Amino acid sequence: MVAAQETTLQGLLEGAKQYHVPLYQRTYSWTELHLERIWDDVCQLARDRVEHPTATHFIGSLVLAPSPAMGPVGVAEYLVVDGQQRLTTLTLLLCAIRDRRAERESPKHRLRLDQQYLTNPFEEQRWLKLVPTQADRDAYAACVKSTPHAGGDNPVGRAYRFFAKRLATIGTTEEPVAIEQIESAVITGLALVAITAKAGDNVYRIFESLNNTGLTLTQADLLRNYIFMRLPNRGHAVYESLWLPLQQRLTPMELVLLFWLDLVHRDPKVKQTDTYSTQQERLEKLRTEADVEAEVQRFSRLGALLRVILHPGEEQDPGVRRRLERLSAWGTTTVYPLLLHLLDRRDQGTATSEQIASAMLYLESFFVRRLLIGRSTMNINRILLAVVTEMDRDLPVHEAVRRYLSTGRKHWATDASLRALVRTIPFYLNGRASQRSLVLRWLEESYDNKEPVALEKLTIEHVLPQTLSGEWAQMLAADLDTHETSDEAHEALVHTLGNLTLTGYNSELSNKPFAVKRIALAKSGIRLSREIADQQRWGGSEILARADVLAERIITIWPGPTQESGNQSDVPWDVLAKALAELPTGSWTTYGDLAALIGTAPQPVGNRLANHPTPNAHRVLQAGGIVAGNFRWVEPDRTDDPREVLRAEGVTFDQHGRADHAQRIGTEELAQLAGITAEELPERIPRPRPGQSGTYADRFLEQVTAMQSPAVATATVVLLEAWTAMGGTLSYGTGAETSCFLMARRREHELGSIWPAVIYPGGKFEVVFQHLSVRTPFNDIALREELRQRLNQMPGVNIAATKLTLRPGFPLTVLADADAREALLDHLLWFYDQAQLSPSDELVTD
């Protein structure tokens, strides 16, 4: 049972009382926003009480419980189960009022406020009326004692300084009320409901159900609170020796991660959102304080290991440190459970540094080889979360990891599969941009150059350019297979690993003929590029030969699975089926586009579609938009003309029977439909990477200037300045090619973030219909269609209606035309205005 009554700060603090904030409470955490809010309430109340002296203002509740140490006489002691942030704030405000009045009026105010509200003057051991949690105690005592340390650089000190600064304005035109009116409002005008539990009540249960501190508790906060509720006698010692160091080692969100990782070691299906409830259920089975303390000891040890995973530079063994740094750069957080397990095994003496470094190398190889064969994301989370619980514990840990990743359909490419698929898989369209860049950087590092280059500043260069010119088509023509066109060969080769290198001169190389590119590549400090410069020409045979060379280097660097790798299909037909299933009505694609997507040739694609039921197979045409002469339906009794079916779906044909090219879905857009590309998301706050100077904004401008002509670079900057002038903001991607997001709303908005487009320094203005389709108000297809039609009014822009679920784009060169740029800004302003409308802004009609 609990008793509740309305009271004031005067009623709480007068008399011999002491309020303890238990160890299970979080430290003082109110920010300036919270302080500003309560200060405004106090000032308004003081103004109201000039004419209405009995006016009050309710500021919340306080949950108390009698302290187990409280005796029948002397100071009445209570535990602050909930509301400590509010109570601490108000007493700090009283300290600031006391010091201001003592300095400006009379020293008697110090004695009066201390003895009545801040201290128990005749109790040497219990002299503070409020005793904050351990971490805040010294800072709070300094404010009460008015020592030189009062107002230090900590949350308590900052709160005291905030109120001292605001009180300096009292009595001025800025705030005309008198300081005595402020004091009266605080002590007798602020109303609270004090909810007091009775002796024997489970105060922690009350805390769980009545948490209204004004700040959301993390699952780590809740778990800490529960743990120290279970440590009534050993709490202080455990807090000082184990918990406080753990809390200083990891951030609040990293603590949540630690407790979740601990659970995943037992059950890979545990969700992060269930961390607290699942840990509590487990800890409920512990019977003694010694058992609970042992768990905190274990958490502390695991926390030190997690710290190393999150900060690999702190690892002492160079081999382990290198592997941790690489896995950290890869950016897959679901690898953390396995990494924690590996470091834990070493910590307990059941594995050596060499063994866990070897296990991490197999893991790195698993990631790299899957990316190279176009399977980077397939079931990756389930596999990684299950490895700890499912791998063979009887084997040395590195062998156990390799065997687990080798068995079943986990798509860790064998050497034979790798050799075959590196030639044909569109590497540039798979996985994250940062991961593709890492593979090329790591390949370059394997040459062990004596004059290392700053690889992190380089971008990926397509030697055979992404836009096929007449000169390049002529070079490809020499290697064409029977019935293959230059366009089909280009689609099949352009995004493969054999055609890619790293460069800092992407704009200078651009669409230039190979003879020009060759000179620039020969001067490069990049071995990957200089090897290309050794070639006399750059056609299909050279690209495939280089793929073979790189495959052998990859096999040397990244060891593959064991012989138990099982039967895994080399051709990802499931990816083809997914892309075709998602192909929009009114669109079409080609056998070559699909072949390039899955790393095979057009003929096997045609054979597959002719003999296996596949959704939307009739939307696959020959290069040039012509229905294949030998096309037949899989259904034996179906005889209708596929061209008429396509016309009924909205595809338009010219007088020669060729489908409208604007309605074609190319390889890159097929990859979007199949879900094998991860949309790069903007950084919330642009910031430099570790070891890099400057912001992402600086990097974006540097890359635009380097990769585009002066006219296009200048036009891009003008566009960005106009966007911010109309109220938009800019955020930046984290890939090697630093993209710029035109943010119309930030995450803090009630409807969440939204952006109409992403600008890539390489030359693309990408319209993110795919992103907009799930963002209010552009989840309304009519609005997306209006945006498409507006953009299509610009010269050089032709976006088909079938691409309203994709991320099409147009060249940045369009912006160099002043009229086109002004038109685009008009359309962006329209978008910005639409994005600002909230549901409450919608018109109401009778």
PyMOL commands that set and color helices and strands:
alter all, ss='L'
color gray80, all
select helices_A, chain A and resi 9-13+32-51+84-104+108-118+134-145+155-167+179-189+203-209+219-229+235-249+252-264+272-283+289-310+312-314+318-330+333-347+353-372+380-390+397-406+415-421+427-429+433-445+455-457+470-477+486-493+497-499+506-509+514-522+527-533+540-557+573-581+591-598+602-611+617-619+642-649+661-663+667-674+696-707+710-725+769-772+781-792+801-803+812-816+818-836+839-841
alter helices_A, ss='H'
color red, helices_A
select strands_A, chain A and resi 2-8+17-20+57-66+76-82+130-131+190-197+459-462+500-503+589-590+620-621+729-732+740-743+757-760+764-767+809-811
alter strands_A, ss='S'
color yellow, strands_A
deselect
rebuild
show_as cartoon
